[in-house]
Amino acid sequence: MKREVLGPAGTAGTRVDPETLRVRSLNAHQLLRGGELEGANQPAHLEGEELERYVHERLVFTTLDSAVAWARSNSFFPLAFGLACCAMEQFQTAGPRMDIARFGYEAFRASPRQADLIILAGRVSIKMAPIIRRLYDQMLEPKWAISMGACCSSMGVFNNYALVPADKFMPIDVHVPGCPPRPEALMHGVLKLREMVQDNPEAGWRERYGAVGTEERP
Ligand code: SF4
């Protein structure tokens, strides 16, 4: 721990009279109790710089959209789903070393109806593609997809007639490169997705692909 002398605006370096700090503290307490300010015989209100600081320290403004995007991006419900060797690395993100629960994404769902994130961990065969697409279509809106590993994004080392890249049959939000990507790389991809959802909540795949109006009907 490092001790530093506080300056007037909380900056280090300039000494502030301890008595001033005490008066400020008493003023804040008095204000919260609705009483009168210490050392000034006036009603409990602040002015100028004091008022600015008081408001700055106590209020947070946001929009409903930002709050919803913040909540969504911190509580993805990934589908419990794996395709090939990459899935072994994906499982590790839920283990004690990576601990995906730190970010709020540990609720892997067994049903696509309860999931909003699908991680395609492994190679996709042409036979498997329609099944994955059906799972994706059954997921909750809004939903996101991560392509994990070289196979899923570009058919990887195989590159033969039996495999298909995920982008060919469904929208992918984030690609995680590697063969296999380590759990840290997948976490990096999930956190990139979090940034996307937080900073640009309108940039869902339907908007990006011009597919607004194609939502599944109940
Ligand atoms: S990218 Fe590598 S580890 Fe992942 S599915 Fe393909 S071969 Fe397996």
Residues whose N, C-alpha, C, O or C-beta is under 5 A from the ligand:
A	BS01	SF4	A84 C85 C86 G122 R123 G149 A150 C151 G156 G178 C179 P180
